[in-house]
Amino acid sequence: MSEATVTQIDHASGDLVVVGEGPRPASAELIGPRASVSARLTGDDATWRAEFPLVSSRWGGKQLPLPSGEYRIEIAGATVGGTMPMTIDDRLRIAAVGAMVTIGPPMDPSIESAEARAALERRHSTPTTPLQDAVFFESFYGRVAGDNPLALDREIARVRPDITRYWSVVDLSVEVPDGAIPVVERSADWWRARGEARLLIVNDWLRHRFVKRESQKVLQTWHGTPLKRLALHRRGFQPRRWGAVLKESRRWDVMLAQNPYAARILSKAYAFFTRPVWVEGYPRNDVLTTGSSAEVRRSLGIADGERVLLYAPTWRDDRDEMVDFVDPSELAERTSSVVLVRGHSRTLIPGQSVTGPRVIDVTGFADASRLMLAADALITDYSSVMFDFSGTGKPMYFLVPDIDHYRGTLRGFYFDLEKRVPGPVVRTQDELIEALEMDPSAYADAYAEWRSVFNARDDGHAAERVVARLIDQRMI
């Protein structure tokens, strides 16, 4: 076993460098929870050098810095030692102790203490600079640049290319749309962009001492038609929750709803929201009408003719990582399918990608609607993805082994899932595989009724309608 030492960041290439003595190893990997890279190996049987790129491209996208997280250096036939002090450049922050490497966003850690963050918030919470002709986008707290905000970004860029577009991101591994400017959450640039943008478009709560300025507007797109109970409708009276919901909902000027049912639920759940609720369908679903499934499949490396199953469970309030009710490798083998595993955005950072033959973890894939376009069938539980995927007319299956706990204790539903959904409800993977072999036409009537209620406005033009209203009301 040879010895290797982490030494430095090569400032010319931006690579992490490890040097060693003895025979050059056959392979060297930097392995993280959501991304991994292979090293370039040079040298001879006396000394060698491994250079790990700190960027990667996923699904045919841009070369971007590695996602934040803990990484492990694995070099065949070598043990890794040494310490590399923290290095910060314009892409990321990195430090190493032996074989363990920590990567984070390119922010000075001195401003990440509670006191420093509070001081930065106070400094930027009441900006005095003029508002910009700009839009600030945030999707799922900056974990991805996707969902309804992404669809609206694309339409705003088309009709108003003069507008500056900022995207809130947790780090620079998040790919933002062409022409947009990424701003790392809680950085000085992030505070300035959020405080100076004329319009904010978000799909979840605003956080970190947001004080809306006069003439500044907030469009809350939300992120799904609700099955599970939200906000004030969750069980138990908790004064702090009620106060937070009331305070948050008063920050929004307009909400989007996919359908009239969602408009009723959202307006009541969010402190009887009395400002406008636009029922225009969901912009994120436009691609289900206008997009190309073949293009998405190519980007994922899926061959023509393959059966594709999309497994997309929701998150659980009592756990950080995605549920493990499915063995994706077994499912792929027994159904002769490619299985796309899509964890909820809340499981992206704490979780780890699943791997296996004919299994592709797409939790970090920004645009979930494009995954729906590529799939032949959906497997879910209580996720609002059911209301989006039904716009495709393709089969849906509901794997709900914990339904009694989820419905009765953890969250609760707005309607009886088992009686209303347009597809088989199963409790085990064996039952799921059996259902996948059945003729889905047995659910045709229930499916048609479901679509008439939830997908009437999902016609491929929702983003156009919403942006037209923003322009008409001079929000942009």
N, C-alpha and C positions, 0 to 999 in steps of 0.2 A: 504494500500500500504506500503510494507516494504522498508527499506533502504538498499542499497548495496554500497560497496566501492571497487574500483579497487585498488589493493594493490601492486602486485609485479609479477615478473617472477619467477616461481619455478625452481631453478637451477638444481634440480635433474631430473625433468620431462620435463622442457622447456615450461611448460604451463603458460598462463596468468591466474592469480588468482583474483577472486572477492569474497569478503566475505560479508555476510549480517546477519541481525537479523530478527527474526520472523519466520513464517512457511516456510519450504523449498519449493521453487517454483517447479512447475511441469516441466518447461523447461527453458533453457537458450541458446541463439544463438548468435554467432558472425557472422554478415552478411556483406559481401563485394560485390563489383560490379561483381567479377568473381568467387568468392568462398565463402562458408559459412561452419562453423563448429558448432557442438553442444557441450555443456559443460558436464563434469562429475559432478554430483551433489551429495554432501555428507552433513551430519549433521542431525539435528533434528528440532523440532518446535521452538527452542530457537535461535540457530545460525546455519548457513549453509555456504557452500563453493562451488563455481563454478569454475572448472578448464577447461579453453578453450585450446585445443591443437592448436598450431600455425603451424601445418603441416596438409596436406590433400593429399589424393590420388584421382586422377581423371581418369576415364575410365580405371580402373584397373592398373594404373601405379604406380610408386614409391611414397612413402610418402615423400613429399617435402614441404619446407616452403610455407606459404601462399603468393599469389601474392601481390605485392606492391599496396597500395591504402588506401582509407578511409573505415573503418569498423564501424559498429554500434552494440553495445551490447543491446540485447533485452532479458529481463528476466521477465517471467510472474509474475505479481503482485509485481514488485519491480522497484524502481527508482535507477539509478546508478549515484553515485557522486565520488568525489575524483580525485586526479591527480597523475599519475605515470610518473616520469621523464623519459627521453629517456634512453633506454637500448639497447646496441649493443652486439650481440654475433656473432658466426661464421656463423649463418644462416640468420639473419635479424636484422633490427632496428625497435624498437617499442616505442611508447609513447601513453599516454592516458589522456584525459581530460573528466571527467564524462563518459558518454556512448560512446563517440567517440574515436576511436582507429586509429592511423596512423601507417602503416607498410611500410617499405622501405627496400632497399638492405642493407647489412651489411657494410656500409661505414661510416666513420666518417664525420659528416656534415661539419666539418671545411675545408674539401678539396672539398666542393661542391659549394663554392662561385665562381664567375666569375674569380676573381684574382687567387684563388688557383688552379682552373682548368687550367687556362692559364699557370701557373708556372709548373704544372705537365706535360702539353703538351710539353712545351719547354724542360723540362728535358729529356723526353723520345722520342722526335721526331727524334733525330739523335743518335740512340744507337750505341755503339762501341763494344759491346760483339759479339762473333761469331754467325753466323746463326745456328739454330738448325735444325736437321732432323725432322721437325715438320710441321704440317698444321694447319692454323688458319681458322676456319669456322665462318661465320656469315650469318644468314638468317633473312630477314626483320628487320634489325637493332637490332637483339638480342631478339626480342619479342617471338620467338619460335625457336626450333632447328628442322627445317623442310625443305621442298621444295627440289630443286636440290642439295644444299649442304648436306642434310641428306642422300640422295641416294648415293652421292659420298663418304661420310664418311663411309657408310656401305661397299662399295666396296674396299676402301683403307684399312679399317681394315681387310678385308678378305685376300687381296693379299700382304699387307705390314703391318703386325701386329706390327712390330718394330717401326713404326713411331708414334711420340707423336701427339695427336689430341686435340687441344684446341677449345672450343666453346665460342663465345662471347654471353653473356646473360644479360638482363636488371636486373635480380635478380635471386636468386637461386630457384625460383618456376619453372623455365624453365627446363624441363627434357632433358638432353643430352644423346646421345647414350652410351651404355655400353663401358667402357674403356676410354671414353673421359673426359677431364678436363674442367669444367665450369670456366670462368673468367668473373667477373662482369664488365660491361662496365665502362671505365674510372678509374677503380682501377689500382693500381701500377702493379698488376699481369697481368691485361688486356694489359696495355701498353707494358710490357715486352714480353708477348706472341705474340702480333701483330708485334712488332719490331724485334723479333728473329726468327719467323717461316720462313722457306724457301719458303713455298707456302701459299698464301691466297686464299680461295675459298669463294666468296661472291655472293649474288644475288641482291644486290642493291649498292648504292654509298658507297664508303669509306668516313669516316668523321673524324673530330677531328685531323687536322694537320697530315695527313698521308704522309710520305716521303718514297718512295720506295728505299730500299737499293740495292746496286750492287749485282747481282745474286739472288735477291728476285723476285719472280714471283707472278702475280695476275691472277687468273682465274675468270672472270665475267660470272656467269651462267645466269644472268638475271632471271626474274620470270614470263615469259609468252610470247606467241606470241601476238603481239600487234594488237588490233582493234582500240583503242583510241590513239590519236596522242601523241608522246613523245618528250621530250627534245627540240631539235632545230625545230621540226615540230609543236610545239604548237603555237597558234596564237599570233601575236604581236612580234615585234622585241624588245628585252630587252637585252641590252649589258651585264648586270651582269649575266643573265642566260646563254648567249652564252659563256661568259668567264668561268663560272663554269662548263658548259658541256665540253668545250674543255680541261680544266685542269683535270677534273675527267676522261675522256676517255683516256687521255694520261697515266694514272696510270695502265691501264689494259694491260696485255700481250696477252690474248686470251679471246674471247667471245664464249659462246655457243648459238646456235640457234636450235629451235625445227625443223625447216623446211627451205627450201630456201627462201620462202616469208619473214619469220622473219629475216633471215640473211640480206636480202636487206634493210629492214626497219631499223633494229637496227644499221647497219653500217652507214647509212646516218643520222639517228637521232642523233647519238653520234659523231658528228663532223667529218663525213666521216672517220670513224674508218678504218685504213689501215692495222692493224695487223690481225693475223689469226682469222677467224670466223669458228668454228667447227660446222658443221651441222650433228648432230648425233642423233637426237631425244632428248627427255628430260628424263634425269635419274629419275626424280620424277615420271614419268609415267610407269616405269618398273613394279611397283607393280600391275598395272592394268592388266598385263598379267600373272604375277607370283603369286599374292597374293590370299588370301582366304577371300571372302566376309562374310562367316559364322563366321570367327574369329573376324572380325571387328564388326559385329553386336553383337556378344556376349559381346565384351568389352564395347559396348554402352548400353547394357541391352535391346536389341531389340529381341523380340521373333521370332522364325522361322515362315515364311509365311507372316510376316507383309509387307505391301507396304511401301517403304521408299522414301520420296521426299527430295532432298537436295536443299535448297534455299541458293544461294551464290551470292549476289549482289556485285558489286565493290564499292569502296569508291567514294565520291564526293569531289571535290576541295573546295567547298563552305560550307562544314559541317564536323564536327568531328565524329559524331556517324553514325551508319548504317542507311540507309533509312528505312522508315516504311511503304512501299507500300503493305506489306503483313501482315495480322493478322494470325500468325502461328497457333494459337489455332483453329480459325475458319477453316483455310485450312485443318488442321488435321481432324477435325470433319466432314467436308463436303465431304472429299475424302476418309475417312476411312483409313488414313495413319499415319505414324510417320513422323514428319517434323524435319529435321536437319537444324538448322539455322547457317550458316557459314558467319560471317561478315569478311570483308577484314582485313588484319593484321593492317592496319592503324586505324581501329576502335576498336582494342582489348583493348588498355589501356584507352582511354577516354570513351568507352562505358560500358554498363552493360548487363549482360546475360539476355536473354528473358526466360520466364518460361511459363508453361501451360501444360494441359493434352496432352500427346503424342507429346510434343515438347521438343527437346534436343538442347541446345545452344552449338555448337561445334566450336565457334570462336577460342578458345584456344587450340583446338586439333591440334597437331603439323603437322601431315601428312595429308594434304588435299586429296591427291590421295587415301588414304585408305578410306576416306569418299565417294569418287566417286565410289570406289569398292563396298561399302555397299549399295549405293543408287540404286533405280530402275529407277529414272528419275531426271534430273537436271532442276531447275528453276533459271535463271540468267538474267542479263541485258546486260552490256557491258564488263563483266569480261573476262579475258583471260582463265578462267576455261572452257569456251566453247571449246577451242582448245584442251584441255586435255581430258575432259569428252567424246568427240566424239570418242576417241580411244576405248571406251567401246562398241560403237554401240547402246547404250541405248538412249531413247527419251530425247530431250531437248526442253525447253519452255522458251520464252524470254518475260519477263514482263518489259515493257519500258514506263511507264506513262510520264516520263520526257524526252523522246527522242529528242523532238524538241529543248529544252533548252540545253541538253547535247551535241547534235550534232552541233547545230548552234552557241552556245555561250560559253559553259563551256569547251569543250575539242575538239570535232571534231573526225571524223573517217577516217580510211584509205580506207574503202570500204563501199558500201551501205549495211548496216546491214539487212534491211528489205527484200531486194531482194535476199540475198545470204544465210542466215542462214538456216540450215536444220531442222526447227521446227516452230511451230506457234509463231507469234509475237502478243502480246496482250497488252492492256493498263490498264486493271482493274483486280482485283482479281476474279470477277465474270466471266470475259472472260477467265481467266486462268483456273478456275475450269471446265468450259465448254470444254476447249481445252484438259484438262487432261483426259476427257472421250472419246475423239475421237481416231480413229485408226491412230497410228503414221506411218503406212506404206505409207500414202499419201506423205511422205517426203523421201521415200527410195532413189530415184534417186539423189535428192539434197544432201542427207546424204553421199551417196557413192562418189559423186564428191568432197564434202568437205573433206572427209577422205583421198582421193587420194592426195589432195594438202597439208593438214596440218598434217597428221598422218603417212605418209609413213615410217618414221624411228622409230616410237614408237612401237618397237617389243619386248620389255622386256630386251634388251641388251645394252641400251644406256650407262648406268654407266660403264659397262665393257669396251666399246669402248673408252670412255673418259679417264678412268684411264689408260688403255693401252697406250693411246697417251701421257698422263702425264709421264708415266714411260719411254716411248720411247724417249721423248724429255728431259729426266733427270730433270723434274720439281719436282719429288719426288724420 
